[in-house]
Amino acid sequence: MKKVVRGLARNLSGIVILAGAVLVTIGAGMIYLPAGFLAGGGLAIAGGVLSVWGEDNGGDQ
């Protein structure tokens, strides 16, 4: 159980960002379906770019 709690605490910011992106996409899709697809795609691309940039830290964590 402690490993689960530690893992969630370590990844909490990523989980919150992902949940926010999902909620923005769903909200845009509720207004106009193609806008939801565009918002989801844009957020996925932005998340991928930020993920790649985050890996280039030289292991200084």
C-alpha positions in Angstrom: 0.0 0.0 0.0 2.9 2.4 0.8 4.3 1.8 -2.7 0.9 2.8 -4.3 0.7 6.0 -2.2 4.3 6.9 -3.0 3.7 6.3 -6.7 0.6 8.4 -6.7 2.3 11.2 -4.8 5.3 11.1 -7.2 3.0 11.3 -10.2 0.2 13.5 -8.9 1.0 16.6 -11.0 0.9 14.5 -14.2 -2.3 12.9 -13.2 -3.9 16.3 -12.5 -2.7 17.7 -15.8 -4.0 14.7 -17.7 -7.4 15.0 -15.9 -7.5 18.7 -16.8 -6.8 18.0 -20.4 -9.5 15.3 -20.5 -12.0 17.7 -19.0 -11.2 20.5 -21.4 -11.6 18.1 -24.3 -14.9 16.8 -23.1 -16.2 20.3 -22.4 -15.2 21.5 -25.9 -16.8 18.3 -27.4 -20.0 19.0 -25.6 -20.2 22.4 -27.2 -19.2 21.3 -30.7 -17.8 17.8 -31.4 -15.1 18.8 -33.9 -13.8 21.3 -31.4 -13.4 18.5 -28.9 -11.3 16.5 -31.3 -9.2 19.6 -32.1 -8.7 20.4 -28.4 -7.8 16.8 -27.6 -5.4 16.5 -30.5 -3.7 19.8 -29.6 -3.4 18.9 -25.9 -2.0 15.5 -26.9 0.6 17.1 -29.1 1.5 19.6 -26.4 1.8 16.8 -23.8 4.0 14.8 -26.1 6.3 17.8 -26.8 6.6 18.6 -23.1 7.2 14.9 -22.3 10.1 14.8 -24.7 11.5 18.1 -23.3 11.2 16.7 -19.8 13.2 13.6 -20.6 16.2 15.8 -21.6 17.1 16.7 -18.1 20.2 14.5 -17.8 18.8 12.4 -15.0 19.2 15.1 -12.4 16.0 14.2 -10.5 
